[in-house]
Amino acid sequence: MRDEYVRAALEVIEDPNVLINVVSRRVKQLRRGNRALVESLEKLSAEDTALREIIERKISYELATPDELAARRR
């Protein structure tokens, strides 16, 4: 992963743990064949593509509420 992409993505998603999870999920989607939401003239790794999508705000995330988490445990 490119350091400059990681730094820029951390400006969008400030919590490093959340950033790791969002990138990880998106990389899995890209490797399964989902289409990238950003274009690049160079060949990017799935990780760099996911970071670029975050930087360009093409993907977002939503944290579960405590009530939603409790409902999942039932």
C-alpha positions, 0 to 999 in steps of 0.5 A: 500500500502506498503511504501517501494513500494511507495518509490521505485515507486517514483524513477521511476515516480518522480511526485507523481500526475502522479504516483497516476494516473498510479497506479489508472488506472492499479488497475482498469485494474487488478480488471477487470481481466487483468493479472498481469505482475509480479509474487509474492510468496505472495498475493499482493493487486492490488495497490501493484501489480501495484506499483511492475509493475512500479518498475520493469518497466513492465508498463510505461506512456506517457503524452499528448502533448499540441497539443493532449490536444487541439485536445481533446477539439474540 
